[in-house]
């Protein structure tokens, strides 16, 4: 029976992938940027963020945390033994499991957390990579397979590669609008079984509740709004503040200009953004052009990543209730129990998309 990759080996693979001079990641970055799949600044930001999070022991801490919880809930693992014990206890069951991961492609490396969670759990991995991001994740998968040829680790940009596999478990991140049709297609092609276990993540934007506003808050807000073109589920699309948009406009403009300069990006807005700005002016809705994005007051209807809504302050609880099911996070500034705004695009590796711990979801399987 195939033995899962140990946590120590995973740590070694991660270090080699992210730091070695001959790592396949370098070529993947070059191809991704060369083919203009993502802006260079976003690719480098995503890679550097992974270096900050996975090379400081966060993956091992994540595994330890889940192991300890499983032990406390009756798995019977002795905490005095090495911390791979959960994976050893579940070895026989996990080697028989393979989880299908359908990765989104709206951000570079957006599916990496899922890949790492599957690796840490010891189950098999089958990954449908996005054609919008076909190189970055694949470079890590290639390295793992090179160093551990027997690993149950497979990937493809073509969903047909998994025809008739009849997976019992799968994970999805993307639009809720396409989910039902996708699920029917997967069942009809016998990629998944009709009675399956699924982890569906469909939240697609975040909000910030700001009590006070300093220049550092303006910079953090611009990072949360502008990074990845505002297309990530952790990107801020709604801002709630006691201050009027006009009061903070100079700070926001300065912070946006600084952000575009540092990231060497063209701040030119798309035509529909200019049209929205002109329309707002005509009807008397306060709005502020921030490079490629528009910040506006008025009725909030998050419909484009380039449009951000500035709203009168509401409590975080009320904001979450208003956008239940589609809101990812609510950030705050200063002394707050909310997720800090400066971590909007820099989450820890064990953050919980749609409120679900991915690694815990995998190891808690009843299959």
N, C-alpha and C positions, 0 to 999 in steps of 0.2 A: 504494500500500500504506500502511495506517495506521501512523503512527509511534507507538511507545510513549511514555507520559508520562515526561518526564525526572525524574531524582532531585531536581533543583532545583525543578521544578514540584510534585512530591509534597510537598517540605518546605514550600512556600508554602501548599499546600492544608491541610496539617496545622496550620500556624500560624493560618491563617484560621479553620478549624473549631474550634480549641481556645481561641482568644483574642478573635476579633472580636466586637464588641457585637451585631452582627446575624447571628451564626452560627446556622444551623438547629439546632445542638446545644442551645441554650438551650431552645427549644420542645420538643425531644425529651426533655430532662431533665424539664421540667414535666409532660409527658404521662405519662412513665414513672412518676413519683412520684404524680401525680394519680390514675392508674388503679391504684395500689398494686401495680404489677408487681414492684417491689423497694423495700426500705426506702430512704428518702432518704439516710441516712448511707452506705449501700453504693454508691448511684449516684454521689454526690459523691466518695467515696473512689476509685472506678474512674476517673472523669474526671480527678481531680487526679493520680492515678498516671500516666495517659497524658501529662498535661502535663509531668510530671517526666521521663518517659523519651523521648518522641519530639521534644521541643523542644530537647534538648541535643545533638543530632547523632547519637543512637544509630541511627536508621534508615540514615543515610549510612555510619556505621561498620560496620553489619551488611552492607550491600551491598559495601563495600570488602573486608571480610573474605572474603566468598564469592567475589568477583571474583579476589582474589589467589590463593585456593586453586584456582580453576578455571584460572587462568593457569599455575600451577605444575604442573597436571596435563595441560597440553598444549593448551589452547584457542588458545594463540598470541597472546594479547592483550599488547600492549606496555604495561608498567606505567608508562612515562613519559608515556603519553597520559591524557586526562581519565578519571575513574573511572566514567563511563558506558559504557566500552568493551565490557564484557561484554554489556550490553544491545544495543549497536550490532552486535556480532558475531552475536548471536543474533536480531537484529531480524526477519529474514525468517521464521525458524522459529517464533518466539514469537507473531507476529501471526496465525499460523494455529492457535494453541492457545488453548483456553478450558478452565479448570478449574472444575468444579462444587464449591462449598464448602457443606457441610451444617453449619450453625452450631448449637451447643448454646444453650440458653437458661437454664441454671442460675445464671448470674452476669451482671450487666450488662456489656456490651461484651466478653464472653468470646471472641468470634470475631474481634476486631479484628486480632490478630497475623496471622491467615490472610489477611485483606483486604490488609493492608500488604505481606505477603510477595508476594502475587500482583501488586500494583501495582509493587513494586520490580523484580520479575522481568521485567515487560513483557508477560506473557501476559494473555489475556482472563479476566474474572471473571464467574461466574454464581453468585450466592449465594442459598441457601434460608435465609431468616432465621427464627428461632424466633418463634412467636406469643407467647412469654413475654417476648421482648425485641425488639419490632418497630420501635422508633423510633430508638434510639441509633445503631446501625450504619447504618441507613437515612439518617440525617442526614448522615453523611460521604459515603455513596454519592451522595446528591442533590447535594452540593456539588461533588464531582468531576465529575459529569455536567453540571452547570451551567457549570463553568469549562472543561470539555473535552468538548463535546457528541459528538465522534466516538469517545470512549473505548468500548472493548468491555467495558462495565461494566453488569451487569444484576442485578436482585434481585427476590425475591418471598417472601412468607410461605407461598405455595401451591406445593407441589412440582409440581402439574399445569402450572404455567407452563413447565416444562422438558420436557414430554412430547415424545417423538420427537426430542430433540436429539442423542442418542447421543454423549454425552461420552466421551472416551477416558481422562480423568483426573478423579479426584474426591478430596476430603478430607472426613474425618468425625471428629467428636469427640463421644463419648457412651458409652452403655452397650453393653458387649460382648454382652449378652443380646439386644439388639434388632438387632444388626448384620447377622446372616445373613438374617433376614427382610427387613430393609430392602434389602439388596443384591439379593435375588431380585426384590423389587418394582421396584427401579430398572431392572433388566434387562428385566423383563416389560413395563414401560411404555416401553421404549426411551429411557429417560433416560440410561443409560450403556450402553456396548456390553458384550457378554459377556466379551470379553478386554480388561480395563481395567487401568489402573494406579491404585492407591489408597493413600492415606496414612490409616491408621486409628489414632486415639488413643483408648484405652479405660481408661487408668489413672484411678482415681477417688478416691484419698486419698493422704496423705503421712504421714511419721513424723518424730519428733524424738528424737535421742540426746543426752542432757544429762548431762555429767560432773559439773558443779557447778551450783549454783542460786542466783542472786542475784535481787533484786527486779526488776531490769531484764529478766532472763530470764523471770520470771513475766509481766511485761507483754507481752513479745514472744510468749510462748506463748499468752496469751489472744487476742492479735490473730490469731495463726495458727489458733486453734481457732474463735473466735467470728465472725470476719469472714465475711460472706455466709451466715451460719447454718451454717457448716461444710460447705457443699455443693460447694465447689470441689475439684478434684483436687489443688490445692496446700494444702488445708486439712489440719491435723494431726488424725489419728484415733488415732494410737498414740504414746505417750511412753515412752521407755526411760530409766531412771535408776537410779543406785545408791541413791538416797534413797527411802524409803517415802512413799506418798501422804500419810499422816498427818503426816509431818515438814514438808511444804511446804504443807499445807492453808491455814494462815493467809495466806501470801503469795499463793497462788492466789485465795483468796476476795477479798482486797483488790484484786488486779489485775482480777478479773472485775467487781467492783462499780464500779471506776473506769472500765472499758471501757464498760459499759452506760450509765453516767451521761454520759460524753463523747459517746456516739453517740445518745443520746436514744432508746434502745430499751427496750421492756418486757422485763424479765428473767424473766417468768413462764414456767415450763416447761410443755410439753404433758403431757396426762394419762399417756401411756405412759412419759414420763421419770419422773414421780412414782411410777408403778407399779414401774419398774425400781429406783428408789431404795429403795422399801419392800421389794421382793423381796431386794435385796442385803443390807439390814439383817437380814432374817429368816434368811438363810443364812450370814451372817457375812462377806460380801464387802465390804471397805472401799470406800466411794464418797463423793463430794463433789459436792454440787449447786452448780453455778456458773451461776446465772441460768437460762437456757433449756437449758443443757447439763449433762450428768452425766459426771464423771470417775470411773472405777472401776478397781479392780484385778481380778484374776481372769483367766480364760481370755479371750484377745482374739478377738473376732469382729466386725470392723467392719461393722455392718449398718445403722446409722442415723447421720446426720450429727450428731445431738445427743448421741450416746454416744461418749466418748473413753476409751481404755484405757491405764491406767498400768501399765507392765510393768517387771520386773527388767531391768537393763541388759544389752543384747546389742550386739555389734559391728555397725556399719553394714552391713558385708558380709553378716553373717548375716541381718539384717533384710531386706535386698534379696533374698536368696535365699528367705526365707520367703514373701515376697509378690511374687515375680516375676510381671510381667504386669499387676498391678493397682496397684502402688505407684508413685507419681509421683516423689517426692523424699524424701531423708533429710536433715534439717536438724541443725545443731549449734550450740553456743554457745561463745563465747570463741575461743581459739586452736585452730582446727580446719580441716581441709581440706574439710569438708562445707559445703554451702550454708548461710550464716548464717541462723539462725532469724528474724531481723528482716526478712529478704527473702522470707519465705514468701508473703506477699500483695503483695509489691512486686518482682516479677521484672523483669529487663531485657527490652527488647523482643525481643531475639534468644534468649530462653531456649528450651530444647528440650523440648517436650511429648513424653512417652514416649521421651525420649532422641534425638529426631530434629530436626535443624535444618530448619524448614519452608522457608525460602528456598533452602537448599542442595538440598532434595528436589525443588523445582520446577525449578531450573536444571540439575539432573543428569538430567533426563528423556531417555529414549531415543526418545520418540515423535517 
